């Protein structure tokens, strides 16, 4: 492991296990593909991606890692030392025709990053390392305690699966919790649905988890209540499948 002053504000936990790095690349299925990596860190995963992909664009926010990463001299990788969350999607994607996103994500950036990229029509898949509890929320189904806005919007854009659980001992410095690798294959099967309007509806449906659908719609979607069955209105939103929420959207 390189000598580095690890910065808590960036949520830095580097992967050290070579077998795990190879397994993540296998999960991402990036052979001869264009790859966007977010969070190069020490470059250990970047090296594996570089060996398999058509080319890699890798973003790293910590300028202290610049000298080390450039010294790796990876022939198919271009490094960008910027905060990717502050850049417009058009700029990030300008050299891509279609790409796969691979990232080892700190907790604070997970949801914003997913929502930033998942709408892209150039994105084919995401393979992301996240905290285990976040992975469970991403892949949760209705009637489970982890089911909510993140689960539904992920399912709206594609199919998500936890490919492996990763113990905290696989990182340096060692985090407090275990992680998991999640693969999201983008399929865009709801092309006739306005993404922003659907997102707003789901936000309202889950504004108060323990309340009924009627109560959650009463503030901003009162007009919709009259179009829904009483049996449905008396349920809690966490009982609704994605298909049922799509049906509610279509009644708007």
Kinemage of the C-alpha trace (Angstrom):
@kinemage 1
@onewidth
@group {chain A} dominant
@subgroup {mainchain}
@vectorlist {calphas} color= white
{ca unk a 1} P 0.000 0.000 0.000
{ca unk a 2} L 1.315 3.452 -0.893
{ca unk a 3} L 2.181 5.974 1.806
{ca unk a 4} L -0.737 8.384 1.934
{ca unk a 5} L -2.351 10.814 4.322
{ca unk a 6} L -5.875 9.371 4.260
{ca unk a 7} L -8.577 12.032 4.311
{ca unk a 8} L -11.776 11.312 6.204
{ca unk a 9} L -13.706 13.962 4.234
{ca unk a 10} L -13.223 11.894 1.052
{ca unk a 11} L -14.220 8.618 2.708
{ca unk a 12} L -10.996 6.969 1.577
{ca unk a 13} L -10.725 3.207 2.087
{ca unk a 14} L -8.434 1.536 -0.447
{ca unk a 15} L -8.845 -2.071 -1.601
{ca unk a 16} L -5.776 -4.233 -1.079
{ca unk a 17} L -6.829 -7.753 -2.115
{ca unk a 18} L -5.794 -8.547 -5.722
{ca unk a 19} L -8.327 -11.368 -6.045
{ca unk a 20} L -11.106 -9.003 -4.991
{ca unk a 21} L -9.976 -6.395 -7.533
{ca unk a 22} L -10.149 -9.002 -10.281
{ca unk a 23} L -13.560 -10.162 -9.051
{ca unk a 24} L -14.962 -6.616 -9.204
{ca unk a 25} L -13.752 -6.289 -12.791
{ca unk a 26} L -15.395 -9.655 -13.561
{ca unk a 27} L -18.664 -8.425 -12.055
{ca unk a 28} L -18.497 -5.294 -14.219
{ca unk a 29} L -17.899 -7.291 -17.443
{ca unk a 30} L -15.758 -4.516 -18.925
{ca unk a 31} L -13.690 -6.489 -21.476
{ca unk a 32} L -13.087 -4.197 -24.486
{ca unk a 33} L -15.612 -1.672 -23.144
{ca unk a 34} L -15.313 2.034 -22.457
{ca unk a 35} L -15.090 2.542 -18.689
{ca unk a 36} L -15.644 5.468 -16.350
{ca unk a 37} L -14.016 4.932 -12.957
{ca unk a 38} L -14.906 7.213 -10.063
{ca unk a 39} L -12.422 7.327 -7.210
{ca unk a 40} L -9.085 5.993 -8.488
{ca unk a 41} L -7.598 5.935 -5.005
{ca unk a 42} L -4.241 4.150 -5.124
{ca unk a 43} L -4.974 2.949 -8.662
{ca unk a 44} L -5.155 -0.742 -7.770
{ca unk a 45} L -8.559 -1.255 -9.406
{ca unk a 46} L -7.644 1.178 -12.192
{ca unk a 47} L -4.769 -1.092 -13.216
{ca unk a 48} L -7.096 -4.078 -13.561
{ca unk a 49} L -9.622 -2.022 -15.553
{ca unk a 50} L -6.836 -0.691 -17.780
{ca unk a 51} L -5.742 -4.236 -18.672
{ca unk a 52} L -9.242 -5.261 -19.793
{ca unk a 53} L -11.092 -2.208 -21.117
{ca unk a 54} L -10.991 -0.431 -24.456
{ca unk a 55} L -10.091 2.693 -22.493
{ca unk a 56} L -10.645 4.126 -19.005
{ca unk a 57} L -11.401 7.646 -17.813
{ca unk a 58} L -10.643 7.716 -14.099
{ca unk a 59} L -11.586 10.559 -11.752
{ca unk a 60} L -9.867 11.275 -8.450
{ca unk a 61} L -10.653 14.231 -6.201
{ca unk a 62} L -7.543 13.983 -3.984
{ca unk a 63} L -4.691 15.914 -5.626
{ca unk a 64} L -2.175 14.289 -3.265
{ca unk a 65} L -2.628 11.078 -5.269
{ca unk a 66} L -1.853 12.705 -8.631
{ca unk a 67} L 1.877 12.020 -8.692
{ca unk a 68} L 1.428 8.375 -7.720
{ca unk a 69} L -1.367 7.712 -10.225
{ca unk a 70} L 0.472 9.329 -13.127
{ca unk a 71} L 3.587 7.312 -12.242
{ca unk a 72} L 1.649 4.099 -12.995
{ca unk a 73} L 1.842 5.047 -16.702
{ca unk a 74} L -1.324 3.162 -17.639
{ca unk a 75} L -1.496 3.096 -21.424
{ca unk a 76} L -5.300 3.080 -21.802
{ca unk a 77} L -6.230 5.277 -18.844
{ca unk a 78} L -6.669 9.032 -18.682
{ca unk a 79} L -6.809 10.537 -15.191
{ca unk a 80} L -8.898 13.563 -14.250
{ca unk a 81} L -8.166 15.250 -10.916
{ca unk a 82} L -11.517 16.939 -10.374
{ca unk a 83} L -14.699 16.623 -8.316
{ca unk a 84} L -16.904 14.694 -10.727
{ca unk a 85} L -20.062 15.793 -8.924
{ca unk a 86} L -19.371 19.403 -9.928
{ca unk a 87} L -18.973 18.621 -13.629
{ca unk a 88} L -21.820 18.530 -16.172
{ca unk a 89} L -22.647 15.092 -17.530
{ca unk a 90} L -22.096 16.296 -21.097
{ca unk a 91} L -18.457 17.111 -20.337
{ca unk a 92} L -17.804 13.843 -18.491
{ca unk a 93} L -19.304 11.762 -21.306
{ca unk a 94} L -17.938 13.688 -24.284
{ca unk a 95} L -15.416 10.985 -25.301
{ca unk a 96} L -17.762 8.049 -24.688
{ca unk a 97} L -20.156 6.399 -27.135
{ca unk a 98} L -21.401 3.898 -24.503
{ca unk a 99} L -19.694 3.125 -21.237
{ca unk a 100} L -19.756 1.169 -17.993
{ca unk a 101} L -19.282 2.916 -14.661
{ca unk a 102} L -17.117 1.310 -11.959
{ca unk a 103} L -16.590 2.898 -8.543
{ca unk a 104} L -15.656 2.314 -4.928
{ca unk a 105} L -17.957 4.878 -3.338
{ca unk a 106} L -17.916 6.575 0.064
{ca unk a 107} L -21.293 6.714 1.802
{ca unk a 108} L -21.902 10.451 1.411
{ca unk a 109} L -21.733 10.411 -2.390
{ca unk a 110} L -23.603 7.177 -3.203
{ca unk a 111} L -27.177 8.387 -3.776
{ca unk a 112} L -26.261 11.702 -5.477
{ca unk a 113} L -23.881 9.922 -7.822
{ca unk a 114} L -26.368 7.211 -8.754
{ca unk a 115} L -29.059 9.779 -9.543
{ca unk a 116} L -26.556 11.886 -11.535
{ca unk a 117} L -25.547 9.063 -13.878
{ca unk a 118} L -28.425 6.601 -13.995
{ca unk a 119} L -30.447 8.811 -16.355
{ca unk a 120} L -27.681 8.855 -18.969
{ca unk a 121} L -28.502 7.239 -22.304
{ca unk a 122} L -24.808 6.410 -22.796
{ca unk a 123} L -24.587 4.393 -19.584
{ca unk a 124} L -24.843 0.599 -19.953
{ca unk a 125} L -24.208 -0.468 -16.355
{ca unk a 126} L -22.913 0.531 -12.944
{ca unk a 127} L -20.758 -1.701 -10.773
{ca unk a 128} L -20.280 0.041 -7.463
{ca unk a 129} L -18.783 -0.836 -4.108
{ca unk a 130} L -20.960 0.662 -1.373
{ca unk a 131} L -21.704 0.115 2.292
{ca unk a 132} L -23.605 -3.138 2.773
{ca unk a 133} L -26.714 -1.407 4.133
{ca unk a 134} L -26.828 0.894 1.090
{ca unk a 135} L -26.514 -2.127 -1.208
{ca unk a 136} L -29.499 -3.706 0.533
{ca unk a 137} L -31.519 -0.529 -0.027
{ca unk a 138} L -30.527 -0.399 -3.695
{ca unk a 139} L -31.706 -3.950 -4.321
{ca unk a 140} L -34.652 -4.109 -1.903
{ca unk a 141} L -38.077 -5.376 -2.967
{ca unk a 142} L -41.487 -4.229 -1.779
{ca unk a 143} L -42.647 -5.130 1.740
{ca unk a 144} L -39.088 -5.040 3.101
{ca unk a 145} L -37.688 -2.520 5.585
{ca unk a 146} L -35.005 -1.361 3.121
{ca unk a 147} L -37.468 -0.598 0.324
{ca unk a 148} L -37.857 3.044 -0.615
{ca unk a 149} L -37.002 5.814 -3.066
{ca unk a 150} L -33.519 4.495 -3.878
{ca unk a 151} L -34.771 0.938 -4.528
{ca unk a 152} L -37.627 2.081 -6.757
{ca unk a 153} L -35.628 4.523 -8.866
{ca unk a 154} L -32.871 1.950 -9.344
{ca unk a 155} L -35.456 -0.616 -10.490
{ca unk a 156} L -37.066 2.027 -12.716
{ca unk a 157} L -33.852 2.384 -14.722
{ca unk a 158} L -32.573 -1.175 -14.624
{ca unk a 159} L -31.961 -4.415 -12.768
{ca unk a 160} L -29.762 -4.419 -9.664
{ca unk a 161} L -28.060 -7.322 -7.907
{ca unk a 162} L -25.600 -7.689 -5.051
{ca unk a 163} L -22.750 -9.663 -6.607
{ca unk a 164} L -20.633 -10.078 -3.471
{ca unk a 165} L -20.333 -9.035 0.161
{ca unk a 166} L -16.930 -7.550 1.014
{ca unk a 167} L -15.700 -7.668 4.601
{ca unk a 168} L -14.144 -4.572 6.152
{ca unk a 169} L -10.795 -6.381 6.498
{ca unk a 170} L -10.323 -6.031 2.718
{ca unk a 171} L -9.758 -2.273 3.023
{ca unk a 172} L -7.089 0.047 4.340
{ca unk a 173} L -7.763 1.916 6.505
{ca unk a 174} L -10.305 -0.538 7.842
{ca unk a 175} L -13.848 0.907 7.831
{ca unk a 176} L -16.400 0.295 10.585
{ca unk a 177} L -18.850 -1.665 8.425
{ca unk a 178} L -18.843 -4.277 5.667
{ca unk a 179} L -19.397 -3.348 2.043
{ca unk a 180} L -21.002 -4.966 -0.991
{ca unk a 181} L -20.607 -4.823 -4.751
{ca unk a 182} L -23.793 -3.934 -6.623
{ca unk a 183} L -24.223 -4.334 -10.362
{ca unk a 184} L -26.974 -2.298 -12.032
{ca unk a 185} L -27.749 -3.178 -15.649
{ca unk a 186} L -29.552 -0.299 -17.359
{ca unk a 187} L -32.571 -1.327 -19.467
{ca unk a 188} L -34.835 1.777 -19.708
{ca unk a 189} L -38.030 -0.224 -20.108
{ca unk a 190} L -40.250 2.704 -19.091
{ca unk a 191} L -39.430 5.036 -21.977
{ca unk a 192} L -42.973 6.476 -22.032
{ca unk a 193} L -42.736 7.734 -18.435
{ca unk a 194} L -41.555 11.265 -17.658
{ca unk a 195} L -38.576 10.637 -15.360
{ca unk a 196} L -38.836 13.849 -13.341
{ca unk a 197} L -42.589 13.548 -12.757
{ca unk a 198} L -42.203 9.913 -11.728
{ca unk a 199} L -39.395 10.766 -9.303
{ca unk a 200} L -41.534 13.492 -7.733
{ca unk a 201} L -44.452 11.073 -7.327
{ca unk a 202} L -42.250 8.462 -5.633
{ca unk a 203} L -40.769 11.091 -3.329
{ca unk a 204} L -44.270 12.031 -2.211
{ca unk a 205} L -45.396 8.425 -1.815
{ca unk a 206} L -42.469 7.777 0.552
{ca unk a 207} L -42.479 11.115 2.362
{ca unk a 208} L -43.856 9.380 5.483
{ca unk a 209} L -43.141 5.653 5.411
{ca unk a 210} L -45.639 4.593 8.072
{ca unk a 211} L -48.518 6.627 6.646
{ca unk a 212} L -51.055 5.388 4.100
{ca unk a 213} L -50.867 6.211 0.400
{ca unk a 214} L -53.860 8.511 0.868
{ca unk a 215} L -52.033 10.537 3.526
{ca unk a 216} L -48.836 10.778 1.490
{ca unk a 217} L -50.661 11.983 -1.618
{ca unk a 218} L -52.947 14.428 0.205
{ca unk a 219} L -50.591 17.418 0.115
{ca unk a 220} L -49.411 17.548 -3.518
{ca unk a 221} L -51.486 14.926 -5.349
{ca unk a 222} L -55.000 15.413 -4.019
{ca unk a 223} L -56.395 15.237 -7.578
{ca unk a 224} L -54.973 11.728 -7.904
{ca unk a 225} L -56.693 10.315 -4.820
{ca unk a 226} L -60.115 10.328 -6.539
{ca unk a 227} L -58.721 8.113 -9.326
{ca unk a 228} L -57.413 5.364 -7.040
{ca unk a 229} L -59.210 2.442 -5.416
{ca unk a 230} L -59.964 2.720 -1.717
{ca unk a 231} L -58.172 -0.550 -1.039
{ca unk a 232} L -54.998 0.827 -2.621
{ca unk a 233} L -55.234 4.153 -0.797
{ca unk a 234} L -55.384 2.392 2.564
{ca unk a 235} L -52.057 0.609 1.995
{ca unk a 236} L -48.610 1.885 2.928
{ca unk a 237} L -46.293 2.838 0.087
{ca unk a 238} L -43.704 0.221 1.036
{ca unk a 239} L -46.261 -2.429 0.008
{ca unk a 240} L -46.326 -1.193 -3.610
{ca unk a 241} L -44.360 -2.891 -6.360
{ca unk a 242} L -42.723 -0.808 -9.077
{ca unk a 243} L -45.443 -1.932 -11.511
{ca unk a 244} L -48.152 -0.668 -9.141
{ca unk a 245} L -46.416 2.707 -8.807
{ca unk a 246} L -46.193 2.938 -12.594
{ca unk a 247} L -49.962 2.292 -12.724
{ca unk a 248} L -50.543 5.124 -10.242
{ca unk a 249} L -48.366 7.414 -12.375
{ca unk a 250} L -50.404 6.587 -15.483
{ca unk a 251} L -53.590 7.671 -13.717
{ca unk a 252} L -52.230 11.181 -13.196
